[in-house]
Every structure is written in structure tokens, then in C-alpha cells.
Amino acid sequence: MICGLFEIEHNRLPALAQEYELAKEHKREVLRHSDARNPDHQRRFSDAQEREEAARERYVAALVSRE
């Protein structure tokens, strides 16, 4: 049982780091394909920015809790 908990915690940090990297890449893609004439772009950018911020907060919280 304790080994299982260790594995979950051990794998959590790399998964959160990967989630953060994917969120950053998604935001870059939204910016790369931006079209000022498209009114939906601002919503997509805002969603991507919120996703990146949430992923960063989860990753930082996991890093801090390890210490």
C-alpha cells in the first residue's frame, strides 16, 4: 500500500510538468494562428492563458509540497 502511494506521488510531478508544458505549447499555437479579424480569437487566447496559469499553479504547488 505504501509503495503504491509513493508511486502515485513519484509520478505526479512529471505528469504536472508535462501538463504545464502542453498548456504553454497550446498558448503558443493559439498566438501563432491568431487572426485579428476573428472575434473568437480573444476567447481562445483567454482560455489558453487560463489553462496555462492553472497548470503552472498545480505544478508549483506540487514542487512546494515536496520540500
N, CA, C, O and CB atoms as a CASP TS submission, in Angstrom:
PFRMAT TS
TARGET T0000
AUTHOR 0000-0000-0000
METHOD Language model
MODEL 1
PARENT N/A
ATOM      1  N   MET     1       0.827  -1.193   0.000  1.00  0.00           N
ATOM      2  CA  MET     1       0.000   0.000   0.000  1.00  0.00           C
ATOM      3  C   MET     1       0.871   1.255   0.000  1.00  0.00           C
ATOM      4  O   MET     1       0.627   2.173  -0.783  1.00  0.00           O
ATOM      5  CB  MET     1      -0.941  -0.001   1.210  1.00  0.00           C
ATOM      6  N   ILE     2       1.873   1.307   0.860  1.00  0.00           N
ATOM      7  CA  ILE     2       2.736   2.491   0.924  1.00  0.00           C
ATOM      8  C   ILE     2       3.519   2.632  -0.372  1.00  0.00           C
ATOM      9  O   ILE     2       3.739   3.748  -0.843  1.00  0.00           O
ATOM     10  CB  ILE     2       3.703   2.406   2.131  1.00  0.00           C
ATOM     11  N   CYS     3       3.932   1.538  -0.944  1.00  0.00           N
ATOM     12  CA  CYS     3       4.648   1.590  -2.221  1.00  0.00           C
ATOM     13  C   CYS     3       3.759   2.218  -3.293  1.00  0.00           C
ATOM     14  O   CYS     3       4.236   3.012  -4.103  1.00  0.00           O
ATOM     15  CB  CYS     3       5.100   0.172  -2.655  1.00  0.00           C
ATOM     16  N   GLY     4       2.489   1.873  -3.304  1.00  0.00           N
ATOM     17  CA  GLY     4       1.552   2.440  -4.270  1.00  0.00           C
ATOM     18  C   GLY     4       1.405   3.939  -4.106  1.00  0.00           C
ATOM     19  O   GLY     4       1.351   4.669  -5.096  1.00  0.00           O
ATOM     20  N   LEU     5       1.340   4.409  -2.867  1.00  0.00           N
ATOM     21  CA  LEU     5       1.248   5.852  -2.620  1.00  0.00           C
ATOM     22  C   LEU     5       2.507   6.558  -3.088  1.00  0.00           C
ATOM     23  O   LEU     5       2.439   7.649  -3.654  1.00  0.00           O
ATOM     24  CB  LEU     5       1.010   6.135  -1.130  1.00  0.00           C
ATOM     25  N   PHE     6       3.663   5.934  -2.852  1.00  0.00           N
ATOM     26  CA  PHE     6       4.921   6.532  -3.303  1.00  0.00           C
ATOM     27  C   PHE     6       4.942   6.654  -4.819  1.00  0.00           C
ATOM     28  O   PHE     6       5.371   7.674  -5.358  1.00  0.00           O
ATOM     29  CB  PHE     6       6.119   5.701  -2.821  1.00  0.00           C
ATOM     30  N   GLU     7       4.479   5.613  -5.506  1.00  0.00           N
ATOM     31  CA  GLU     7       4.471   5.646  -6.971  1.00  0.00           C
ATOM     32  C   GLU     7       3.559   6.749  -7.495  1.00  0.00           C
ATOM     33  O   GLU     7       3.898   7.427  -8.465  1.00  0.00           O
ATOM     34  CB  GLU     7       4.027   4.293  -7.532  1.00  0.00           C
ATOM     35  N   ILE     8       2.409   6.931  -6.860  1.00  0.00           N
ATOM     36  CA  ILE     8       1.491   7.989  -7.284  1.00  0.00           C
ATOM     37  C   ILE     8       2.157   9.348  -7.110  1.00  0.00           C
ATOM     38  O   ILE     8       2.132  10.170  -8.026  1.00  0.00           O
ATOM     39  CB  ILE     8       0.167   7.927  -6.482  1.00  0.00           C
ATOM     40  N   GLU     9       2.748   9.592  -5.950  1.00  0.00           N
ATOM     41  CA  GLU     9       3.425  10.870  -5.703  1.00  0.00           C
ATOM     42  C   GLU     9       4.645  11.022  -6.605  1.00  0.00           C
ATOM     43  O   GLU     9       4.922  12.115  -7.097  1.00  0.00           O
ATOM     44  CB  GLU     9       3.843  10.983  -4.227  1.00  0.00           C
ATOM     45  N   HIS    10       5.365   9.945  -6.820  1.00  0.00           N
ATOM     46  CA  HIS    10       6.574   9.983  -7.638  1.00  0.00           C
ATOM     47  C   HIS    10       6.238  10.335  -9.090  1.00  0.00           C
ATOM     48  O   HIS    10       6.983  11.071  -9.736  1.00  0.00           O
ATOM     49  CB  HIS    10       7.307   8.630  -7.573  1.00  0.00           C
ATOM     50  N   ASN    11       5.138   9.823  -9.595  1.00  0.00           N
ATOM     51  CA  ASN    11       4.743  10.068 -10.982  1.00  0.00           C
ATOM     52  C   ASN    11       3.970  11.370 -11.156  1.00  0.00           C
ATOM     53  O   ASN    11       3.802  11.846 -12.279  1.00  0.00           O
ATOM     54  CB  ASN    11       3.908   8.918 -11.486  1.00  0.00           C
ATOM     55  N   ARG    12       3.506  11.941 -10.068  1.00  0.00           N
ATOM     56  CA  ARG    12       2.669  13.136 -10.132  1.00  0.00           C
ATOM     57  C   ARG    12       3.438  14.341 -10.660  1.00  0.00           C
ATOM     58  O   ARG    12       2.926  15.074 -11.507  1.00  0.00           O
ATOM     59  CB  ARG    12       2.101  13.449  -8.760  1.00  0.00           C
ATOM     60  N   LEU    13       4.637  14.554 -10.184  1.00  0.00           N
ATOM     61  CA  LEU    13       5.401  15.733 -10.582  1.00  0.00           C
ATOM     62  C   LEU    13       5.727  15.736 -12.078  1.00  0.00           C
ATOM     63  O   LEU    13       5.513  16.757 -12.730  1.00  0.00           O
ATOM     64  CB  LEU    13       6.686  15.810  -9.777  1.00  0.00           C
ATOM     65  N   PRO    14       6.231  14.646 -12.645  1.00  0.00           N
ATOM     66  CA  PRO    14       6.469  14.654 -14.099  1.00  0.00           C
ATOM     67  C   PRO    14       5.180  14.854 -14.903  1.00  0.00           C
ATOM     68  O   PRO    14       5.196  15.507 -15.947  1.00  0.00           O
ATOM     69  CB  PRO    14       7.134  13.347 -14.523  1.00  0.00           C
ATOM     70  N   ALA    15       4.083  14.303 -14.428  1.00  0.00           N
ATOM     71  CA  ALA    15       2.808  14.481 -15.135  1.00  0.00           C
ATOM     72  C   ALA    15       2.371  15.940 -15.098  1.00  0.00           C
ATOM     73  O   ALA    15       1.884  16.469 -16.097  1.00  0.00           O
ATOM     74  CB  ALA    15       1.713  13.585 -14.518  1.00  0.00           C
ATOM     75  N   LEU    16       2.544  16.591 -13.952  1.00  0.00           N
ATOM     76  CA  LEU    16       2.182  18.005 -13.844  1.00  0.00           C
ATOM     77  C   LEU    16       3.116  18.875 -14.682  1.00  0.00           C
ATOM     78  O   LEU    16       2.680  19.860 -15.278  1.00  0.00           O
ATOM     79  CB  LEU    16       2.216  18.456 -12.378  1.00  0.00           C
ATOM     80  N   ALA    17       4.385  18.518 -14.728  1.00  0.00           N
ATOM     81  CA  ALA    17       5.332  19.265 -15.565  1.00  0.00           C
ATOM     82  C   ALA    17       4.948  19.132 -17.036  1.00  0.00           C
ATOM     83  O   ALA    17       5.002  20.106 -17.787  1.00  0.00           O
ATOM     84  CB  ALA    17       6.785  18.763 -15.338  1.00  0.00           C
ATOM     85  N   GLN    18       4.565  17.938 -17.441  1.00  0.00           N
ATOM     86  CA  GLN    18       4.153  17.714 -18.827  1.00  0.00           C
ATOM     87  C   GLN    18       2.869  18.486 -19.139  1.00  0.00           C
ATOM     88  O   GLN    18       2.737  19.072 -20.213  1.00  0.00           O
ATOM     89  CB  GLN    18       3.950  16.209 -19.093  1.00  0.00           C
ATOM     90  N   GLU    19       1.936  18.483 -18.204  1.00  0.00           N
ATOM     91  CA  GLU    19       0.691  19.233 -18.394  1.00  0.00           C
ATOM     92  C   GLU    19       0.987  20.725 -18.575  1.00  0.00           C
ATOM     93  O   GLU    19       0.382  21.380 -19.424  1.00  0.00           O
ATOM     94  CB  GLU    19      -0.262  19.016 -17.192  1.00  0.00           C
ATOM     95  N   TYR    20       1.909  21.255 -17.786  1.00  0.00           N
ATOM     96  CA  TYR    20       2.288  22.662 -17.886  1.00  0.00           C
ATOM     97  C   TYR    20       2.933  22.953 -19.244  1.00  0.00           C
ATOM     98  O   TYR    20       2.617  23.959 -19.879  1.00  0.00           O
ATOM     99  CB  TYR    20       3.251  23.042 -16.744  1.00  0.00           C
ATOM    100  N   GLU    21       3.829  22.080 -19.685  1.00  0.00           N
ATOM    101  CA  GLU    21       4.475  22.273 -20.991  1.00  0.00           C
ATOM    102  C   GLU    21       3.451  22.226 -22.130  1.00  0.00           C
ATOM    103  O   GLU    21       3.536  23.007 -23.077  1.00  0.00           O
ATOM    104  CB  GLU    21       5.559  21.200 -21.213  1.00  0.00           C
ATOM    105  N   LEU    22       2.497  21.317 -22.035  1.00  0.00           N
ATOM    106  CA  LEU    22       1.460  21.226 -23.066  1.00  0.00           C
ATOM    107  C   LEU    22       0.583  22.476 -23.080  1.00  0.00           C
ATOM    108  O   LEU    22       0.180  22.944 -24.145  1.00  0.00           O
ATOM    109  CB  LEU    22       0.593  19.981 -22.843  1.00  0.00           C
ATOM    110  N   ALA    23       0.292  23.010 -21.908  1.00  0.00           N
ATOM    111  CA  ALA    23      -0.510  24.232 -21.829  1.00  0.00           C
ATOM    112  C   ALA    23       0.245  25.414 -22.427  1.00  0.00           C
ATOM    113  O   ALA    23      -0.346  26.254 -23.105  1.00  0.00           O
ATOM    114  CB  ALA    23      -0.895  24.532 -20.371  1.00  0.00           C
ATOM    115  N   LYS    24       1.557  25.478 -22.173  1.00  0.00           N
ATOM    116  CA  LYS    24       2.359  26.555 -22.762  1.00  0.00           C
ATOM    117  C   LYS    24       2.395  26.427 -24.283  1.00  0.00           C
ATOM    118  O   LYS    24       2.289  27.424 -24.996  1.00  0.00           O
ATOM    119  CB  LYS    24       3.794  26.539 -22.191  1.00  0.00           C
ATOM    120  N   GLU    25       2.542  25.212 -24.772  1.00  0.00           N
ATOM    121  CA  GLU    25       2.567  24.987 -26.219  1.00  0.00           C
ATOM    122  C   GLU    25       1.215  25.346 -26.844  1.00  0.00           C
ATOM    123  O   GLU    25       1.159  25.933 -27.924  1.00  0.00           O
ATOM    124  CB  GLU    25       2.928  23.515 -26.531  1.00  0.00           C
ATOM    125  N   HIS    26       0.143  24.994 -26.164  1.00  0.00           N
ATOM    126  CA  HIS    26      -1.190  25.334 -26.666  1.00  0.00           C
ATOM    127  C   HIS    26      -1.349  26.849 -26.780  1.00  0.00           C
ATOM    128  O   HIS    26      -1.889  27.345 -27.770  1.00  0.00           O
ATOM    129  CB  HIS    26      -2.282  24.750 -25.742  1.00  0.00           C
ATOM    130  N   LYS    27      -0.887  27.573 -25.787  1.00  0.00           N
ATOM    131  CA  LYS    27      -0.975  29.038 -25.829  1.00  0.00           C
ATOM    132  C   LYS    27      -0.147  29.588 -26.996  1.00  0.00           C
ATOM    133  O   LYS    27      -0.582  30.505 -27.692  1.00  0.00           O
ATOM    134  CB  LYS    27      -0.489  29.652 -24.487  1.00  0.00           C
ATOM    135  N   ARG    28       1.041  29.026 -27.203  1.00  0.00           N
ATOM    136  CA  ARG    28       1.870  29.465 -28.333  1.00  0.00           C
ATOM    137  C   ARG    28       1.166  29.202 -29.666  1.00  0.00           C
ATOM    138  O   ARG    28       1.220  30.031 -30.574  1.00  0.00           O
ATOM    139  CB  ARG    28       3.234  28.750 -28.308  1.00  0.00           C
ATOM    140  N   GLU    29       0.511  28.052 -29.778  1.00  0.00           N
ATOM    141  CA  GLU    29      -0.217  27.723 -31.009  1.00  0.00           C
ATOM    142  C   GLU    29      -1.370  28.698 -31.245  1.00  0.00           C
ATOM    143  O   GLU    29      -1.603  29.131 -32.373  1.00  0.00           O
ATOM    144  CB  GLU    29      -0.752  26.282 -30.946  1.00  0.00           C
ATOM    145  N   VAL    30      -2.084  29.037 -30.182  1.00  0.00           N
ATOM    146  CA  VAL    30      -3.180  30.000 -30.316  1.00  0.00           C
ATOM    147  C   VAL    30      -2.630  31.330 -30.810  1.00  0.00           C
ATOM    148  O   VAL    30      -3.216  31.960 -31.690  1.00  0.00           O
ATOM    149  CB  VAL    30      -3.927  30.186 -28.967  1.00  0.00           C
ATOM    150  N   LEU    31      -1.509  31.756 -30.248  1.00  0.00           N
ATOM    151  CA  LEU    31      -0.898  33.019 -30.677  1.00  0.00           C
ATOM    152  C   LEU    31      -0.387  32.933 -32.112  1.00  0.00           C
ATOM    153  O   LEU    31      -0.522  33.886 -32.880  1.00  0.00           O
ATOM    154  CB  LEU    31       0.251  33.400 -29.739  1.00  0.00           C
ATOM    155  N   ARG    32       0.188  31.814 -32.468  1.00  0.00           N
ATOM    156  CA  ARG    32       0.745  31.628 -33.804  1.00  0.00           C
ATOM    157  C   ARG    32      -0.341  31.701 -34.875  1.00  0.00           C
ATOM    158  O   ARG    32      -0.101  32.196 -35.976  1.00  0.00           O
ATOM    159  CB  ARG    32       1.475  30.290 -33.890  1.00  0.00           C
ATOM    160  N   HIS    33      -1.513  31.214 -34.554  1.00  0.00           N
ATOM    161  CA  HIS    33      -2.606  31.170 -35.529  1.00  0.00           C
ATOM    162  C   HIS    33      -3.647  32.254 -35.274  1.00  0.00           C
ATOM    163  O   HIS    33      -4.810  32.116 -35.652  1.00  0.00           O
ATOM    164  CB  HIS    33      -3.273  29.804 -35.505  1.00  0.00           C
ATOM    165  N   SER    34      -3.218  33.321 -34.634  1.00  0.00           N
ATOM    166  CA  SER    34      -4.175  34.387 -34.326  1.00  0.00           C
ATOM    167  C   SER    34      -4.611  35.107 -35.594  1.00  0.00           C
ATOM    168  O   SER    34      -3.863  35.222 -36.565  1.00  0.00           O
ATOM    169  CB  SER    34      -3.565  35.388 -33.335  1.00  0.00           C
ATOM    170  N   ASP    35      -5.821  35.574 -35.551  1.00  0.00           N
ATOM    171  CA  ASP    35      -6.391  36.333 -36.663  1.00  0.00           C
ATOM    172  C   ASP    35      -7.183  37.485 -36.059  1.00  0.00           C
ATOM    173  O   ASP    35      -8.223  37.271 -35.435  1.00  0.00           O
ATOM    174  CB  ASP    35      -7.299  35.427 -37.590  1.00  0.00           C
ATOM    175  N   ALA    36      -6.694  38.690 -36.242  1.00  0.00           N
ATOM    176  CA  ALA    36      -7.326  39.862 -35.640  1.00  0.00           C
ATOM    177  C   ALA    36      -8.762  40.044 -36.132  1.00  0.00           C
ATOM    178  O   ALA    36      -9.574  40.676 -35.455  1.00  0.00           O
ATOM    179  CB  ALA    36      -6.510  41.113 -35.945  1.00  0.00           C
ATOM    180  N   ARG    37      -9.074  39.500 -37.294  1.00  0.00           N
ATOM    181  CA  ARG    37     -10.432  39.627 -37.833  1.00  0.00           C
ATOM    182  C   ARG    37     -11.400  38.631 -37.213  1.00  0.00           C
ATOM    183  O   ARG    37     -12.611  38.738 -37.404  1.00  0.00           O
ATOM    184  CB  ARG    37     -10.415  39.443 -39.333  1.00  0.00           C
ATOM    185  N   ASN    38     -10.877  37.673 -36.478  1.00  0.00           N
ATOM    186  CA  ASN    38     -11.713  36.635 -35.882  1.00  0.00           C
ATOM    187  C   ASN    38     -12.072  37.030 -34.448  1.00  0.00           C
ATOM    188  O   ASN    38     -11.199  37.043 -33.580  1.00  0.00           O
ATOM    189  CB  ASN    38     -10.989  35.257 -35.909  1.00  0.00           C
ATOM    190  N   PRO    39     -13.339  37.353 -34.185  1.00  0.00           N
ATOM    191  CA  PRO    39     -13.720  37.777 -32.829  1.00  0.00           C
ATOM    192  C   PRO    39     -13.621  36.653 -31.800  1.00  0.00           C
ATOM    193  O   PRO    39     -13.598  36.916 -30.597  1.00  0.00           O
ATOM    194  CB  PRO    39     -15.132  38.320 -32.840  1.00  0.00           C
ATOM    195  N   ASP    40     -13.564  35.419 -32.258  1.00  0.00           N
ATOM    196  CA  ASP    40     -13.471  34.280 -31.343  1.00  0.00           C
ATOM    197  C   ASP    40     -12.046  34.091 -30.819  1.00  0.00           C
ATOM    198  O   ASP    40     -11.829  33.355 -29.857  1.00  0.00           O
ATOM    199  CB  ASP    40     -13.942  33.005 -32.043  1.00  0.00           C
ATOM    200  N   HIS    41     -11.086  34.749 -31.446  1.00  0.00           N
ATOM    201  CA  HIS    41      -9.690  34.574 -31.045  1.00  0.00           C
ATOM    202  C   HIS    41      -9.443  35.011 -29.603  1.00  0.00           C
ATOM    203  O   HIS    41      -8.725  34.330 -28.871  1.00  0.00           O
ATOM    204  CB  HIS    41      -8.781  35.353 -31.979  1.00  0.00           C
ATOM    205  N   GLN    42     -10.020  36.123 -29.184  1.00  0.00           N
ATOM    206  CA  GLN    42      -9.791  36.613 -27.823  1.00  0.00           C
ATOM    207  C   GLN    42     -10.243  35.585 -26.790  1.00  0.00           C
ATOM    208  O   GLN    42      -9.575  35.389 -25.775  1.00  0.00           O
ATOM    209  CB  GLN    42     -10.528  37.943 -27.600  1.00  0.00           C
ATOM    210  N   ARG    43     -11.380  34.926 -27.046  1.00  0.00           N
ATOM    211  CA  ARG    43     -11.860  33.894 -26.126  1.00  0.00           C
ATOM    212  C   ARG    43     -10.898  32.706 -26.096  1.00  0.00           C
ATOM    213  O   ARG    43     -10.584  32.188 -25.025  1.00  0.00           O
ATOM    214  CB  ARG    43     -13.272  33.426 -26.530  1.00  0.00           C
ATOM    215  N   ARG    44     -10.432  32.275 -27.269  1.00  0.00           N
ATOM    216  CA  ARG    44      -9.483  31.151 -27.321  1.00  0.00           C
ATOM    217  C   ARG    44      -8.180  31.505 -26.608  1.00  0.00           C
ATOM    218  O   ARG    44      -7.616  30.681 -25.888  1.00  0.00           O
ATOM    219  CB  ARG    44      -9.192  30.753 -28.785  1.00  0.00           C
ATOM    220  N   PHE    45      -7.705  32.731 -26.812  1.00  0.00           N
ATOM    221  CA  PHE    45      -6.477  33.154 -26.148  1.00  0.00           C
ATOM    222  C   PHE    45      -6.676  33.198 -24.636  1.00  0.00           C
ATOM    223  O   PHE    45      -5.816  32.742 -23.882  1.00  0.00           O
ATOM    224  CB  PHE    45      -6.029  34.531 -26.669  1.00  0.00           C
ATOM    225  N   SER    46      -7.800  33.741 -24.194  1.00  0.00           N
ATOM    226  CA  SER    46      -8.088  33.812 -22.758  1.00  0.00           C
ATOM    227  C   SER    46      -8.165  32.411 -22.153  1.00  0.00           C
ATOM    228  O   SER    46      -7.635  32.176 -21.067  1.00  0.00           O
ATOM    229  CB  SER    46      -9.406  34.573 -22.508  1.00  0.00           C
ATOM    230  N   ASP    47      -8.820  31.484 -22.845  1.00  0.00           N
ATOM    231  CA  ASP    47      -8.907  30.097 -22.371  1.00  0.00           C
ATOM    232  C   ASP    47      -7.521  29.461 -22.283  1.00  0.00           C
ATOM    233  O   ASP    47      -7.211  28.770 -21.313  1.00  0.00           O
ATOM    234  CB  ASP    47      -9.810  29.266 -23.302  1.00  0.00           C
ATOM    235  N   ALA    48      -6.699  29.695 -23.290  1.00  0.00           N
ATOM    236  CA  ALA    48      -5.344  29.133 -23.295  1.00  0.00           C
ATOM    237  C   ALA    48      -4.508  29.726 -22.167  1.00  0.00           C
ATOM    238  O   ALA    48      -3.729  29.021 -21.526  1.00  0.00           O
ATOM    239  CB  ALA    48      -4.659  29.386 -24.650  1.00  0.00           C
ATOM    240  N   GLN    49      -4.672  31.013 -21.930  1.00  0.00           N
ATOM    241  CA  GLN    49      -3.927  31.670 -20.862  1.00  0.00           C
ATOM    242  C   GLN    49      -4.359  31.139 -19.493  1.00  0.00           C
ATOM    243  O   GLN    49      -3.517  30.899 -18.628  1.00  0.00           O
ATOM    244  CB  GLN    49      -4.127  33.194 -20.930  1.00  0.00           C
ATOM    245  N   GLU    50      -5.665  30.953 -19.295  1.00  0.00           N
ATOM    246  CA  GLU    50      -6.169  30.401 -18.034  1.00  0.00           C
ATOM    247  C   GLU    50      -5.687  28.966 -17.836  1.00  0.00           C
ATOM    248  O   GLU    50      -5.327  28.576 -16.725  1.00  0.00           O
ATOM    249  CB  GLU    50      -7.706  30.451 -18.001  1.00  0.00           C
ATOM    250  N   ARG    51      -5.680  28.187 -18.907  1.00  0.00           N
ATOM    251  CA  ARG    51      -5.202  26.798 -18.828  1.00  0.00           C
ATOM    252  C   ARG    51      -3.736  26.765 -18.417  1.00  0.00           C
ATOM    253  O   ARG    51      -3.340  25.966 -17.569  1.00  0.00           O
ATOM    254  CB  ARG    51      -5.394  26.073 -20.183  1.00  0.00           C
ATOM    255  N   GLU    52      -2.927  27.642 -19.026  1.00  0.00           N
ATOM    256  CA  GLU    52      -1.504  27.689 -18.690  1.00  0.00           C
ATOM    257  C   GLU    52      -1.300  28.102 -17.232  1.00  0.00           C
ATOM    258  O   GLU    52      -0.480  27.514 -16.526  1.00  0.00           O
ATOM    259  CB  GLU    52      -0.766  28.661 -19.624  1.00  0.00           C
ATOM    260  N   GLU    53      -2.037  29.101 -16.790  1.00  0.00           N
ATOM    261  CA  GLU    53      -1.888  29.574 -15.413  1.00  0.00           C
ATOM    262  C   GLU    53      -2.300  28.506 -14.405  1.00  0.00           C
ATOM    263  O   GLU    53      -1.623  28.315 -13.395  1.00  0.00           O
ATOM    264  CB  GLU    53      -2.715  30.839 -15.197  1.00  0.00           C
ATOM    265  N   ALA    54      -3.397  27.812 -14.669  1.00  0.00           N
ATOM    266  CA  ALA    54      -3.855  26.754 -13.769  1.00  0.00           C
ATOM    267  C   ALA    54      -2.842  25.611 -13.713  1.00  0.00           C
ATOM    268  O   ALA    54      -2.565  25.080 -12.637  1.00  0.00           O
ATOM    269  CB  ALA    54      -5.227  26.225 -14.219  1.00  0.00           C
ATOM    270  N   ALA    55      -2.296  25.237 -14.852  1.00  0.00           N
ATOM    271  CA  ALA    55      -1.295  24.164 -14.890  1.00  0.00           C
ATOM    272  C   ALA    55      -0.032  24.584 -14.144  1.00  0.00           C
ATOM    273  O   ALA    55       0.563  23.783 -13.424  1.00  0.00           O
ATOM    274  CB  ALA    55      -0.952  23.790 -16.348  1.00  0.00           C
ATOM    275  N   ARG    56       0.373  25.834 -14.317  1.00  0.00           N
ATOM    276  CA  ARG    56       1.557  26.336 -13.611  1.00  0.00           C
ATOM    277  C   ARG    56       1.328  26.316 -12.106  1.00  0.00           C
ATOM    278  O   ARG    56       2.210  25.909 -11.351  1.00  0.00           O
ATOM    279  CB  ARG    56       1.904  27.765 -14.078  1.00  0.00           C
ATOM    280  N   GLU    57       0.156  26.751 -11.666  1.00  0.00           N
ATOM    281  CA  GLU    57      -0.149  26.766 -10.231  1.00  0.00           C
ATOM    282  C   GLU    57      -0.127  25.358  -9.643  1.00  0.00           C
ATOM    283  O   GLU    57       0.393  25.155  -8.546  1.00  0.00           O
ATOM    284  CB  GLU    57      -1.517  27.412  -9.985  1.00  0.00           C
ATOM    285  N   ARG    58      -0.691  24.380 -10.367  1.00  0.00           N
ATOM    286  CA  ARG    58      -0.667  22.994  -9.871  1.00  0.00           C
ATOM    287  C   ARG    58       0.760  22.464  -9.799  1.00  0.00           C
ATOM    288  O   ARG    58       1.123  21.778  -8.843  1.00  0.00           O
ATOM    289  CB  ARG    58      -1.521  22.082 -10.775  1.00  0.00           C
ATOM    290  N   TYR    59       1.565  22.780 -10.803  1.00  0.00           N
ATOM    291  CA  TYR    59       2.952  22.322 -10.835  1.00  0.00           C
ATOM    292  C   TYR    59       3.759  22.949  -9.698  1.00  0.00           C
ATOM    293  O   TYR    59       4.500  22.249  -9.007  1.00  0.00           O
ATOM    294  CB  TYR    59       3.596  22.658 -12.189  1.00  0.00           C
ATOM    295  N   VAL    60       3.623  24.244  -9.501  1.00  0.00           N
ATOM    296  CA  VAL    60       4.350  24.929  -8.424  1.00  0.00           C
ATOM    297  C   VAL    60       3.899  24.401  -7.066  1.00  0.00           C
ATOM    298  O   VAL    60       4.730  24.193  -6.181  1.00  0.00           O
ATOM    299  CB  VAL    60       4.134  26.463  -8.503  1.00  0.00           C
ATOM    300  N   ALA    61       2.603  24.183  -6.887  1.00  0.00           N
ATOM    301  CA  ALA    61       2.103  23.644  -5.619  1.00  0.00           C
ATOM    302  C   ALA    61       2.706  22.268  -5.338  1.00  0.00           C
ATOM    303  O   ALA    61       3.046  21.960  -4.196  1.00  0.00           O
ATOM    304  CB  ALA    61       0.565  23.555  -5.641  1.00  0.00           C
ATOM    305  N   ALA    62       2.837  21.449  -6.364  1.00  0.00           N
ATOM    306  CA  ALA    62       3.438  20.121  -6.186  1.00  0.00           C
ATOM    307  C   ALA    62       4.917  20.241  -5.842  1.00  0.00           C
ATOM    308  O   ALA    62       5.422  19.485  -5.012  1.00  0.00           O
ATOM    309  CB  ALA    62       3.259  19.269  -7.458  1.00  0.00           C
ATOM    310  N   LEU    63       5.612  21.178  -6.468  1.00  0.00           N
ATOM    311  CA  LEU    63       7.030  21.387  -6.150  1.00  0.00           C
ATOM    312  C   LEU    63       7.207  21.842  -4.711  1.00  0.00           C
ATOM    313  O   LEU    63       8.095  21.359  -4.009  1.00  0.00           O
ATOM    314  CB  LEU    63       7.648  22.416  -7.101  1.00  0.00           C
ATOM    315  N   VAL    64       6.373  22.759  -4.275  1.00  0.00           N
ATOM    316  CA  VAL    64       6.471  23.291  -2.911  1.00  0.00           C
ATOM    317  C   VAL    64       6.133  22.210  -1.891  1.00  0.00           C
ATOM    318  O   VAL    64       6.766  22.139  -0.837  1.00  0.00           O
ATOM    319  CB  VAL    64       5.534  24.504  -2.731  1.00  0.00           C
ATOM    320  N   SER    65       5.152  21.374  -2.186  1.00  0.00           N
ATOM    321  CA  SER    65       4.751  20.338  -1.232  1.00  0.00           C
ATOM    322  C   SER    65       5.804  19.242  -1.095  1.00  0.00           C
ATOM    323  O   SER    65       5.802  18.510  -0.105  1.00  0.00           O
ATOM    324  CB  SER    65       3.428  19.724  -1.657  1.00  0.00           C
ATOM    325  N   ARG    66       6.697  19.118  -2.065  1.00  0.00           N
ATOM    326  CA  ARG    66       7.773  18.113  -1.991  1.00  0.00           C
ATOM    327  C   ARG    66       8.824  18.493  -0.968  1.00  0.00           C
ATOM    328  O   ARG    66       9.488  17.627  -0.398  1.00  0.00           O
ATOM    329  CB  ARG    66       8.431  17.933  -3.356  1.00  0.00           C
ATOM    330  N   GLU    67       8.975  19.779  -0.736  1.00  0.00           N
ATOM    331  CA  GLU    67      10.054  20.254   0.146  1.00  0.00           C
ATOM    332  C   GLU    67       9.736  20.043   1.592  1.00  0.00           C
ATOM    333  O   GLU    67      10.540  20.389   2.458  1.00  0.00           O
ATOM    334  CB  GLU    67      10.330  21.710  -0.090  1.00  0.00           C
TER
END
